[in-house]
Amino acid sequence: MDEIEDVFVARLMSTDLHTVTPGTLVEDAAAVLLENDISSVLVVDEADGALVGILTSTDFVDIVAKSQPKAETTVERYMTSDPVTTGAQDDVSTVAATMLEHGFHHVPVVDGDVPIGIITTSDFAAYVSSPEPASA
């Protein structure tokens, strides 16, 4: 297995992104999570696709506790605005340290302001548990 310092975010991130806009109803965002068996959606600006927030399954606990989930509440009210992001060429050890420091489970990967992937704690677990690739 490569030394962790030599592994870049691009190798571990998922590029199968699911997005919503700030005006999406939370019940519709919840459906996206459930239908795709994922634990977060990226919130993007409808006009230019720029990342404006993230909504995770943990946020839904807050949604249920503080409101009536079916009360026409939008994602914007509960999303984390201006989430910490990383780039595809950043090394994963730095991202892992940031995630540990802040207790994050998801970090969007951006190119400028546009999301191109997401790296999660599950991606790190999959990397650590995967067999060492054969040398080329």
Phi, psi and chi 1 to 4 in degrees:
 res  aa     phi    psi   chi1   chi2   chi3   chi4
   1 MET       -  142.2 -168.9  172.5  -74.0      -
   2 ASP   -62.8  153.4  -63.8  -28.7      -      -
   3 GLU   -64.6  138.6  -68.3  -63.6  -41.8      -
   4 ILE   -59.3  -29.2 -163.2   76.0      -      -
   5 GLU   -67.4  -19.5  -66.3   80.6   16.4      -
   6 ASP   -95.5    2.0  -61.7  -28.5      -      -
   7 VAL  -100.9  132.6  177.9      -      -      -
   8 PHE  -101.5  155.4  -62.4  104.2      -      -
   9 VAL   -52.0  -39.6  168.1      -      -      -
  10 ALA   -54.9  -30.9      -      -      -      -
  11 ARG   -73.2  -30.2 -178.5  163.3  165.3 -165.1
  12 LEU  -102.7  -22.2  -87.2   60.7      -      -
  13 MET   -69.8  156.0   72.8 -178.1 -170.9      -
  14 SER   -94.5  137.9  168.8      -      -      -
  15 THR  -109.1    2.9   55.5      -      -      -
  16 ASP   -86.9   83.8 -177.2   18.3      -      -
  17 LEU   -91.7  144.3  -61.7  177.3      -      -
  18 HIS  -119.4  126.0  -63.0  -82.3      -      -
  19 THR  -125.3  157.3   62.0      -      -      -
  20 VAL  -136.3  171.7  -63.9      -      -      -
  21 THR  -107.6  163.7   63.0      -      -      -
  22 PRO   -56.1  -28.0  -26.5   35.4      -      -
  23 GLY   -87.0    0.2      -      -      -      -
  24 THR   -64.9  137.3  -59.8      -      -      -
  25 LEU   -68.8  144.0  -63.9  177.6      -      -
  26 VAL   -61.3  -32.2  -67.5      -      -      -
  27 GLU   -66.6  -33.9   63.3 -171.6  -86.3      -
  28 ASP   -71.4  -38.1  -65.9  -26.3      -      -
  29 ALA   -64.6  -39.8      -      -      -      -
  30 ALA   -61.5  -39.2      -      -      -      -
  31 ALA   -62.8  -38.4      -      -      -      -
  32 VAL   -61.3  -44.1  171.3      -      -      -
  33 LEU   -60.9  -49.1  -67.5 -175.6      -      -
  34 LEU   -67.7  -44.1  -67.4  170.9      -      -
  35 GLU   -65.8  -28.2  -70.5  166.5    8.8      -
  36 ASN  -105.8    1.9  -64.3  -74.2      -      -
  37 ASP    51.4   50.0 -165.5   26.1      -      -
  38 ILE  -123.2  167.2   55.1  175.3      -      -
  39 SER  -116.2    7.6   56.9      -      -      -
  40 SER  -159.6  154.8   65.3      -      -      -
  41 VAL  -128.0  144.9  -70.4      -      -      -
  42 LEU   -89.0  140.3  -61.2  179.5      -      -
  43 VAL  -102.9  119.9 -174.8      -      -      -
  44 VAL  -120.5  151.2  -63.6      -      -      -
  45 ASP   -65.9  131.2 -177.0  -88.2      -      -
  46 GLU   -63.2  -32.5 -161.1  164.8    1.0      -
  47 ALA   -76.6  -49.5      -      -      -      -
  48 ASP  -118.5    1.1   63.0    8.4      -      -
  49 GLY    74.6    8.7      -      -      -      -
  50 ALA   -70.0  143.9      -      -      -      -
  51 LEU   -68.8  126.3 -179.1   70.2      -      -
  52 VAL  -121.5  -10.1  -65.0      -      -      -
  53 GLY  -179.8 -179.5      -      -      -      -
  54 ILE  -142.3  143.3 -172.9  169.9      -      -
  55 LEU  -127.4  123.5 -171.4   73.7      -      -
  56 THR  -114.6  167.2   70.3      -      -      -
  57 SER   -59.1  -30.7   53.9      -      -      -
  58 THR   -63.0  -34.6  -54.6      -      -      -
  59 ASP   -62.8  -26.9  -66.2  -38.2      -      -
  60 PHE   -69.8  -24.1  -77.0   94.1      -      -
  61 VAL   -63.7  -43.5  175.0      -      -      -
  62 ASP   -64.2  -41.1 -164.7   35.7      -      -
  63 ILE   -60.5  -47.2  -69.0  166.3      -      -
  64 VAL   -67.6  -38.7  171.1      -      -      -
  65 ALA   -68.4  -34.8      -      -      -      -
  66 LYS  -101.3  -13.8  -68.6 -176.1  177.7  174.5
  67 SER  -149.5  178.2   73.3      -      -      -
  68 GLN   -89.0  113.4  -62.6  174.5    5.9      -
  69 PRO   -54.9  -25.6  -20.9   28.3      -      -
  70 LYS   -98.1   21.6  -56.2 -109.4 -177.1 -159.7
  71 ALA   -93.6   38.7      -      -      -      -
  72 GLU    55.0   35.7  -57.9  -70.7  -52.2      -
  73 THR   -85.2  137.2  -55.7      -      -      -
  74 THR   -94.6  159.6   61.2      -      -      -
  75 VAL   -56.5  -38.0  163.9      -      -      -
  76 GLU   -53.4  -33.3 -170.8  169.4   30.9      -
  77 ARG   -66.9  -30.5  179.9  173.8  172.1 -170.9
  78 TYR  -115.5  -11.0  -69.5  100.0      -      -
  79 MET   -68.1  157.2   71.0 -178.2 -170.3      -
  80 THR   -84.5  115.6  -60.5      -      -      -
  81 SER   -79.6  150.5  -59.9      -      -      -
  82 ASP    47.7   58.0  -60.4  -41.7      -      -
  83 PRO   -65.7  153.9   24.8  -32.9      -      -
  84 VAL   -63.0  134.0  170.9      -      -      -
  85 THR  -125.7  172.0   61.1      -      -      -
  86 THR  -139.5  168.5 -171.6      -      -      -
  87 GLY  -107.0  159.4      -      -      -      -
  88 ALA   -62.2  -28.1      -      -      -      -
  89 GLN   -97.2    6.8  -63.1  -54.5  -50.1      -
  90 ASP   -74.5  150.5  -68.4  -13.2      -      -
  91 ASP   -81.2  144.4   66.6   88.5      -      -
  92 VAL   -67.9  -25.6  -64.8      -      -      -
  93 SER   -65.3  -35.6   59.3      -      -      -
  94 THR   -67.1  -44.2  -58.2      -      -      -
  95 VAL   -64.1  -42.9  177.2      -      -      -
  96 ALA   -60.5  -42.5      -      -      -      -
  97 ALA   -63.0  -41.1      -      -      -      -
  98 THR   -63.3  -42.9  -61.1      -      -      -
  99 MET   -63.1  -42.6  -68.8  170.7   82.0      -
 100 LEU   -64.8  -44.4  -77.8  171.6      -      -
 101 GLU   -60.0  -39.6  178.2 -176.6  -18.8      -
 102 HIS  -100.4   -6.9  -64.0  -74.4      -      -
 103 GLY    74.3   25.2      -      -      -      -
 104 PHE   -80.8  151.6  -63.7  154.1      -      -
 105 HIS  -116.0   -9.6  -63.2  -83.7      -      -
 106 HIS  -140.6  133.3  -49.2   82.6      -      -
 107 VAL  -132.7  117.7  174.7      -      -      -
 108 PRO   -65.6  144.3  -19.8   31.9      -      -
 109 VAL  -106.1  125.0 -176.6      -      -      -
 110 VAL  -122.4  154.9  -66.3      -      -      -
 111 ASP  -118.3  102.9 -179.2    2.0      -      -
 112 GLY    70.8 -118.7      -      -      -      -
 113 ASP  -104.9   -4.2  -71.3  -22.4      -      -
 114 VAL   -95.8  127.6  178.3      -      -      -
 115 PRO   -69.6  133.8   21.7  -27.3      -      -
 116 ILE  -120.4   -7.8   57.9  169.8      -      -
 117 GLY  -175.3 -178.0      -      -      -      -
 118 ILE  -147.9  142.1 -170.6  163.0      -      -
 119 ILE  -118.2  133.6 -170.6  162.5      -      -
 120 THR  -128.8  169.0   69.5      -      -      -
 121 THR   -60.3  -31.0   50.4      -      -      -
 122 SER   -64.0  -34.4  -61.8      -      -      -
 123 ASP   -65.2  -38.9  -63.7  -38.3      -      -
 124 PHE   -66.2  -42.4  -73.3  103.0      -      -
 125 ALA   -62.1  -42.3      -      -      -      -
 126 ALA   -64.0  -40.4      -      -      -      -
 127 TYR   -64.2  -46.4  172.8   71.6      -      -
 128 VAL   -66.1  -35.1  170.0      -      -      -
 129 SER   -87.1  -11.7   66.7      -      -      -
 130 SER   -75.6  146.3   65.4      -      -      -
 131 PRO   -64.9  153.7   15.3  -20.2      -      -
 132 GLU   -65.9  129.5 -170.6  168.3  -18.5      -
 133 PRO   -67.4  149.3   20.4  -26.2      -      -
 134 ALA   -68.4  146.3      -      -      -      -
 135 SER   -70.3  143.1  -61.6      -      -      -
 136 ALA   -82.1      -      -      -      -      -
